Amino acid sequence: MAVAKGGKREGAGRKKGVARLSTEKQRWRLAEMAKEHSPAALRVLVELVMDVEVSPDSRIKAANSILDRGYGRAVQGVAITGLEDGPVLITIGGEDQKRF
């Protein structure tokens, strides 16, 4: 008699909501811990930027990190067009429904 491999098994997997709740709590705690160390991390980044003996690549990455945290990341523009650079058609429902 062959044993089935894979597939859904009765009672397998995590129970709904159990792991998600603990994961959210862990994420919250990790964020709080990171915030506690933010001033020290910023000081290290500033030291890297000011140290001429550090490689230029590392200094640039540190400078970009400081700017990203101070001003946010730059917005990336994306152009979306339909066929032959025409408008994008969105159909909600089916063919007989309204198109935007």
Long-range contacts (C-beta under 8 A, 24 or more apart in sequence): 42-66, 42-69
